[in-house]
Amino acid sequence: MEGEVRDLFNEAWTPELYRRVREDLDRRLDCKVPFPVAESPLFLSEATLRRFGDAAEEILAQLSDPAYLRKAESAIPAPLRDGPRGPLPQCAQIDFAIVRGADGSLQPRLVELQGFPSLYAFQIALADVWATLLPTLPGLARTWKLFFSGLDRYRALALLREAIVGDHDPEEVILLDIDPDSQKTYPDFAATQRWFGVDPVCVTKVIREGDTLWRWKKGRKLPIRRVYQRVVFDELERKRIRLPYEIGAPMEVEWAPHPAWYYAWSKNSLPDIDHPAAPRTLRLSEIDAPPEDLPNYVLKPLYSFAGGGVNVDPTPKDIAALPPEQRDGWVLQEKITYHPGLRTVDGNLVMGEVRMMFVRPDAAQKMTLLLNLVRLSRGKMMGVDFNKNLNWTGSSVAIWS
């Protein structure tokens, strides 16, 4: 998977090296990272990453087709369908499993997608740490790259700032989430605030007066002109939080992205994608009986994050237990065989998943592939909850030279 570069890195790796990574990351973010950060980046060739990027671009082209967008309206809750939301979201994520193709090459296999933000600022900080540290190791003194689309770090940050802040005063833009200080993603919020001047604000602290939203900051009442939307709606529903405003009501505020995109581009889109990288996906509400080869499928809820509610070994009984009125919120997706191609220092093999991360400033007609996020796993599934007490797993980044 990673050849000579992996050998050089593993020979140079020590617990002290990893300690330096964590300390430098905490220093850059000015906070402790509460989730696992893997002991290594993922080294992939530029050709492999281009293959993943091309697949992501092709899938996004299908999602951006006017015919698909009209069809996706039915997935959007009625209160969110009206009002300006732009031709495309400002953020989108395409998650690929790394699999071994029939020809031996590394290939992308679509896991899920979302018209929603991800850890953009955190990933840049993590890549900065590795790009600074790797050249100090024997044989790895080279320029390490993270950004796609021909972007350097300066232009990538400028593009991300434009997508998040638009042309507003950053004090009049907020990063909106539920109790952001307690979220595992807070390190990303901290970096976003540090680099772009956008404060994280809890949904319960927003004030609505007429068609305008406001917030308090150090004794000053400030208007909210733009919202960097980070609220995960299944968390909102699970915690039964009452908002001080009605989602979807007409207001003098810009959304980046509009909440409707959370539903329009989601796991609900998977059955409609026709691409070699896309496994067969069935809407539970559209089948009369489970497929005969059910053990080859995973049962997934449409609107959950971090693997919540996923059943990797569903049975007919599991499916029958879902009430008919809830089945439009579930899909069956063909299982994916991950390639365990990252070899650790102690000889274990680790699987990887690469998230291709897109942004779009308001004035742009198409989305730009910006950077990536990697999740490494030795467990049955990706995600922190499925890899507890396992080293060389967690959040990482794919880089190349």
C-alpha positions as CSV (number, residue, x, y, z in Angstrom):
1,M,0.0,0.0,0.0
2,E,2.7,2.4,1.0
3,G,6.0,0.7,0.1
4,E,9.3,2.3,0.9
5,V,7.9,5.3,2.6
6,R,6.1,3.1,5.1
7,D,9.3,1.2,5.8
8,L,11.2,4.4,6.4
9,F,8.5,5.8,8.7
10,N,8.2,2.6,10.7
11,E,11.9,2.3,11.2
12,A,12.0,5.9,12.6
13,W,8.8,5.7,14.7
14,T,9.1,5.8,18.4
15,P,6.6,6.6,21.2
16,E,8.5,9.9,21.7
17,L,7.8,10.8,18.0
18,Y,4.1,10.2,18.6
19,R,4.2,12.3,21.8
20,R,5.7,15.2,19.9
21,V,2.9,14.9,17.3
22,R,0.2,15.1,20.0
23,E,1.9,18.0,21.8
24,D,2.4,20.0,18.6
25,L,-1.2,19.4,17.6
26,D,-2.5,20.5,21.0
27,R,-0.3,23.6,20.8
28,R,-1.5,24.6,17.3
29,L,-5.1,24.1,18.4
30,D,-4.7,25.6,21.8
31,C,-6.7,22.7,23.3
32,K,-6.6,19.0,24.0
33,V,-7.9,16.7,21.3
34,P,-10.5,14.4,23.0
35,F,-10.6,11.7,20.3
36,P,-7.9,9.3,19.1
37,V,-5.4,10.6,16.7
38,A,-3.6,7.8,14.8
39,E,0.1,7.2,15.3
40,S,0.8,7.7,11.6
41,P,-0.4,9.5,8.5
42,L,-1.5,7.4,5.5
43,F,1.0,7.5,2.7
44,L,-0.7,7.1,-0.7
45,S,0.7,7.8,-4.1
46,E,-0.5,10.8,-6.0
47,A,-1.9,8.5,-8.7
48,T,-4.0,6.6,-6.1
49,L,-5.4,9.8,-4.6
50,R,-6.2,11.1,-8.1
51,R,-8.2,7.9,-8.6
52,F,-10.2,8.6,-5.4
53,G,-10.6,12.3,-6.3
54,D,-11.9,11.5,-9.8
55,A,-14.4,9.1,-8.4
56,A,-15.6,11.7,-5.9
57,E,-15.9,14.3,-8.6
58,E,-17.9,12.0,-10.8
59,I,-20.3,11.1,-8.0
60,L,-20.7,14.8,-7.1
61,A,-21.6,15.5,-10.8
62,Q,-24.4,13.0,-10.5
63,L,-25.7,14.6,-7.3
64,S,-25.5,18.0,-8.9
65,D,-27.6,17.1,-11.9
66,P,-30.8,19.1,-12.0
67,A,-32.9,15.9,-12.4
68,Y,-31.4,14.4,-9.3
69,L,-31.8,17.6,-7.3
70,R,-35.5,17.6,-8.2
71,K,-35.8,14.0,-7.0
72,A,-33.9,14.8,-3.8
73,E,-36.6,17.4,-2.8
74,S,-38.7,14.6,-1.5
75,A,-36.0,13.7,1.1
76,I,-36.1,17.3,2.5
77,P,-38.5,18.0,5.4
78,A,-41.3,20.3,4.2
79,P,-40.3,23.2,6.4
80,L,-36.8,23.3,4.8
81,R,-37.8,23.2,1.2
82,D,-38.6,26.9,0.8
83,G,-36.2,29.8,0.9
84,P,-32.8,30.4,-0.7
85,R,-30.2,27.7,-0.3
86,G,-28.0,28.1,-3.3
87,P,-27.5,25.8,-6.3
88,L,-25.2,23.5,-4.3
89,P,-24.0,23.3,-0.7
90,Q,-20.9,25.1,0.5
91,C,-19.5,21.8,1.9
92,A,-19.7,18.2,0.9
93,Q,-18.0,14.9,2.0
94,I,-17.6,11.7,0.0
95,D,-16.3,8.7,2.1
96,F,-14.5,5.9,0.4
97,A,-13.3,2.6,1.8
98,I,-9.8,1.6,0.5
99,V,-10.2,-1.8,-1.2
100,R,-8.0,-3.9,-3.4
101,G,-9.2,-4.0,-7.0
102,A,-9.1,-7.1,-9.3
103,D,-6.0,-5.8,-10.9
104,G,-4.2,-5.3,-7.6
105,S,-4.6,-1.6,-7.5
106,L,-6.1,0.4,-4.6
107,Q,-9.6,1.4,-5.4
108,P,-12.3,3.6,-3.8
109,R,-15.6,2.0,-2.6
110,L,-18.3,4.5,-1.6
111,V,-19.4,4.2,2.1
112,E,-21.5,7.3,2.5
113,L,-21.7,11.0,1.6
114,Q,-23.1,14.2,3.1
115,G,-23.9,17.8,2.1
116,F,-22.5,18.9,5.5
117,P,-19.2,20.3,6.9
118,S,-16.4,18.2,8.3
119,L,-13.2,18.8,10.2
120,Y,-11.6,21.1,7.6
121,A,-9.6,23.3,10.0
122,F,-8.5,20.4,12.2
123,Q,-7.3,18.4,9.2
124,I,-5.2,21.3,8.0
125,A,-3.6,21.5,11.5
126,L,-3.0,17.8,11.6
127,A,-1.4,17.8,8.2
128,D,0.7,20.8,9.2
129,V,2.1,18.7,12.1
130,W,3.1,15.8,10.0
131,A,4.4,17.9,7.2
132,T,6.7,19.7,9.7
133,L,7.8,16.5,11.5
134,L,8.3,14.0,8.7
135,P,11.2,15.9,7.0
136,T,13.2,15.4,10.3
137,L,13.1,11.6,9.8
138,P,15.8,9.7,7.9
139,G,14.8,9.4,4.2
140,L,11.7,11.5,4.5
141,A,13.1,14.9,3.9
142,R,10.8,16.0,1.1
143,T,7.9,18.3,0.5
144,W,4.7,16.7,1.7
145,K,1.4,17.6,0.1
146,L,-2.2,17.7,1.4
147,F,-4.3,20.0,-0.8
148,F,-5.9,19.0,-4.1
149,S,-7.0,21.0,-7.1
150,G,-3.6,22.6,-7.5
151,L,-4.0,24.6,-4.3
152,D,-1.2,25.6,-1.9
153,R,-1.8,26.2,1.7
154,Y,-2.5,29.9,1.4
155,R,-5.0,29.5,-1.4
156,A,-6.7,26.6,0.3
157,L,-7.2,28.6,3.5
158,A,-8.5,31.5,1.4
159,L,-11.0,29.3,-0.4
160,L,-12.2,27.7,2.9
161,R,-12.5,31.2,4.5
162,E,-14.6,32.4,1.6
163,A,-16.9,29.3,1.8
164,I,-17.4,29.8,5.6
165,V,-17.4,33.5,6.1
166,G,-18.5,34.8,2.7
167,D,-18.1,38.6,2.4
168,H,-19.2,39.3,6.0
169,D,-17.5,40.6,9.1
170,P,-16.4,37.4,10.9
171,E,-18.0,38.7,14.1
172,E,-21.3,38.5,12.3
173,V,-20.7,34.9,11.3
174,I,-21.2,32.0,13.8
175,L,-20.3,28.3,13.8
176,L,-23.6,26.8,15.1
177,D,-23.8,23.5,17.0
178,I,-25.3,22.0,20.2
179,D,-23.1,23.0,23.2
180,P,-20.0,23.3,21.0
181,D,-17.5,23.4,23.9
182,S,-18.5,19.8,24.8
183,Q,-18.5,18.4,21.3
184,K,-15.7,15.9,20.3
185,T,-15.2,18.1,17.3
186,Y,-14.4,21.2,19.4
187,P,-10.7,21.2,18.2
188,D,-11.9,21.9,14.7
189,F,-14.1,24.7,16.1
190,A,-11.1,26.1,17.9
191,A,-9.0,26.2,14.8
192,T,-11.9,27.7,12.7
193,Q,-12.2,30.5,15.3
194,R,-8.4,31.0,15.4
195,W,-7.9,31.2,11.7
196,F,-11.2,32.8,10.5
197,G,-12.5,34.7,13.5
198,V,-15.8,32.7,13.5
199,D,-17.0,32.0,17.1
200,P,-18.7,28.7,18.0
201,V,-22.2,29.4,19.4
202,C,-24.7,27.0,20.9
203,V,-28.1,26.8,19.2
204,T,-29.8,27.6,22.5
205,K,-27.9,30.9,22.8
206,V,-29.2,32.3,19.5
207,I,-31.9,35.1,19.8
208,R,-34.5,35.7,17.2
209,E,-36.1,39.2,16.8
210,G,-38.4,39.4,13.8
211,D,-36.5,38.1,10.8
212,T,-33.1,38.7,12.4
213,L,-30.9,36.4,14.5
214,W,-28.6,37.8,17.3
215,R,-26.1,36.7,19.8
216,W,-24.3,38.1,22.8
217,K,-20.5,38.4,22.9
218,K,-18.7,40.0,25.8
219,G,-21.7,42.3,26.6
220,R,-22.3,43.2,23.0
221,K,-25.4,42.2,21.1
222,L,-24.3,41.3,17.6
223,P,-26.4,40.5,14.5
224,I,-25.9,37.1,12.9
225,R,-25.6,37.5,9.1
226,R,-24.3,34.0,8.2
227,V,-24.3,30.6,9.9
228,Y,-21.7,27.9,9.4
229,Q,-24.2,25.1,10.0
230,R,-22.7,22.3,12.1
231,V,-25.9,21.0,13.9
232,V,-26.4,17.3,13.5
233,F,-30.2,17.0,13.4
234,D,-30.5,13.5,14.8
235,E,-28.6,14.8,17.9
236,L,-31.0,17.7,18.1
237,E,-34.0,15.3,18.0
238,R,-32.4,12.8,20.4
239,K,-31.8,15.5,23.0
240,R,-35.2,17.0,22.4
241,I,-33.7,20.5,22.3
242,R,-36.2,23.3,21.6
243,L,-34.7,26.0,19.3
244,P,-35.3,29.7,19.8
245,Y,-36.1,29.9,16.1
246,E,-38.0,27.7,13.6
247,I,-35.7,25.9,11.2
248,G,-36.7,26.8,7.7
249,A,-38.6,30.0,8.7
250,P,-37.7,33.0,6.5
251,M,-34.9,35.0,8.1
252,E,-32.4,37.5,7.1
253,V,-29.5,35.1,7.4
254,E,-27.3,33.1,5.1
255,W,-26.7,29.4,5.8
256,A,-23.4,27.7,4.9
257,P,-24.7,25.1,4.1
258,H,-28.5,25.5,4.3
259,P,-30.0,22.7,6.5
260,A,-31.8,21.3,3.5
261,W,-28.6,19.9,2.1
262,Y,-28.2,17.7,5.2
263,Y,-31.1,15.7,3.8
264,A,-30.7,16.2,0.0
265,W,-27.1,14.9,-0.1
266,S,-27.0,12.0,2.4
267,K,-27.1,8.2,2.7
268,N,-30.6,8.7,1.1
269,S,-28.7,9.4,-2.1
270,L,-26.8,6.1,-2.2
271,P,-29.4,4.1,-4.1
272,D,-29.5,6.7,-6.9
273,I,-25.7,6.7,-7.6
274,D,-24.6,4.8,-10.7
275,H,-20.8,4.5,-10.5
276,P,-18.3,1.6,-10.3
277,A,-17.2,2.8,-6.9
278,A,-20.8,2.6,-5.5
279,P,-21.9,-0.7,-3.9
280,R,-25.5,-1.8,-4.4
281,T,-27.8,0.0,-2.0
282,L,-31.5,-0.6,-1.4
283,R,-34.1,1.6,0.3
284,L,-35.8,-0.6,2.9
285,S,-39.1,1.1,2.0
286,E,-38.9,0.0,-1.6
287,I,-38.3,-3.7,-1.2
288,D,-41.0,-6.3,-0.2
289,A,-38.6,-8.8,1.4
290,P,-34.9,-8.8,2.4
291,P,-32.5,-10.0,-0.4
292,E,-31.7,-13.7,-0.3
293,D,-28.0,-12.8,0.2
294,L,-28.8,-10.6,3.2
295,P,-25.5,-11.6,5.0
296,N,-23.8,-9.6,2.3
297,Y,-25.5,-6.3,3.4
298,V,-25.2,-3.8,6.1
299,L,-28.3,-2.1,7.6
300,K,-27.9,1.7,7.9
301,P,-30.0,4.5,9.2
302,L,-30.0,7.5,6.8
303,Y,-29.4,10.4,9.2
304,S,-26.9,9.4,11.8
305,F,-23.2,10.1,12.3
306,A,-20.1,8.1,13.5
307,G,-21.7,4.8,12.7
308,G,-24.6,5.3,15.0
309,G,-27.3,2.6,14.6
310,V,-25.4,0.7,11.9
311,N,-26.1,-3.1,12.0
312,V,-23.2,-4.9,10.2
313,D,-24.9,-8.3,10.4
314,P,-28.6,-7.8,10.0
315,T,-31.1,-10.6,10.1
316,P,-34.6,-10.8,8.6
317,K,-35.9,-10.5,12.2
318,D,-34.0,-7.2,12.6
319,I,-35.6,-5.8,9.5
320,A,-39.1,-7.1,10.5
321,A,-38.7,-5.3,13.8
322,L,-38.6,-1.9,12.0
323,P,-42.1,-0.4,11.8
324,P,-43.3,0.2,8.2
325,E,-43.6,3.9,8.8
326,Q,-39.8,4.1,9.8
327,R,-38.4,2.1,6.9
328,D,-38.0,5.1,4.6
329,G,-35.2,6.1,7.0
330,W,-33.1,2.9,6.4
331,V,-31.0,1.4,3.6
332,L,-29.3,-1.9,3.0
333,Q,-25.9,-1.5,1.5
334,E,-23.6,-4.2,0.1
335,K,-20.8,-5.0,2.5
336,I,-17.4,-3.7,1.6
337,T,-14.2,-5.7,2.1
338,Y,-11.6,-3.2,3.3
339,H,-7.9,-3.7,2.3
340,P,-5.8,-3.8,5.5
341,G,-2.8,-2.3,3.9
342,L,-1.2,-0.1,6.5
343,R,1.4,-2.1,8.4
344,T,2.2,-0.9,11.9
345,V,5.5,-1.1,13.7
346,D,4.5,-4.2,15.6
347,G,3.3,-6.0,12.4
348,N,-0.5,-5.4,12.7
349,L,-2.5,-4.5,9.6
350,V,-4.8,-1.5,9.6
351,M,-7.8,-0.7,7.3
352,G,-8.4,2.8,6.0
353,E,-11.2,5.1,4.9
354,V,-10.6,8.3,3.0
355,R,-13.0,11.2,3.1
356,M,-12.7,13.6,0.1
357,M,-13.7,17.0,1.4
358,F,-15.2,19.7,-1.0
359,V,-16.0,23.4,-0.5
360,R,-17.8,25.9,-2.6
361,P,-17.8,29.7,-2.1
362,D,-21.2,31.2,-2.8
363,A,-20.3,32.6,-6.2
364,A,-18.8,29.4,-7.5
365,Q,-20.8,27.2,-9.9
366,K,-19.1,23.9,-8.8
367,M,-17.5,22.4,-5.8
368,T,-13.7,22.2,-5.3
369,L,-11.9,19.2,-3.9
370,L,-9.9,20.7,-1.1
371,L,-8.4,18.1,1.2
372,N,-9.0,14.7,2.9
373,L,-9.7,13.1,6.2
374,V,-8.6,9.5,7.0
375,R,-10.0,7.1,9.6
376,L,-7.9,4.1,10.5
377,S,-9.4,1.0,12.0
378,R,-8.5,-2.5,13.3
379,G,-12.1,-3.1,14.5
380,K,-15.2,-4.4,12.8
381,M,-16.2,-0.8,11.9
382,M,-14.7,2.5,11.5
383,G,-15.0,5.1,14.2
384,V,-13.8,5.7,17.8
385,D,-16.5,3.5,19.5
386,F,-15.4,0.5,17.5
387,N,-11.7,0.7,18.1
388,K,-11.4,1.3,21.8
389,N,-8.0,0.5,23.3
390,L,-6.6,-0.3,19.8
391,N,-3.5,1.7,18.8
392,W,-2.7,2.9,15.3
393,T,-6.3,3.7,14.8
394,G,-8.4,6.9,14.8
395,S,-8.1,10.2,12.9
396,S,-5.4,10.6,10.4
397,V,-4.7,12.3,7.0
398,A,-3.5,11.0,3.6
399,I,-0.4,12.8,2.4
400,W,1.9,12.4,-0.6
401,S,5.1,13.9,-1.9
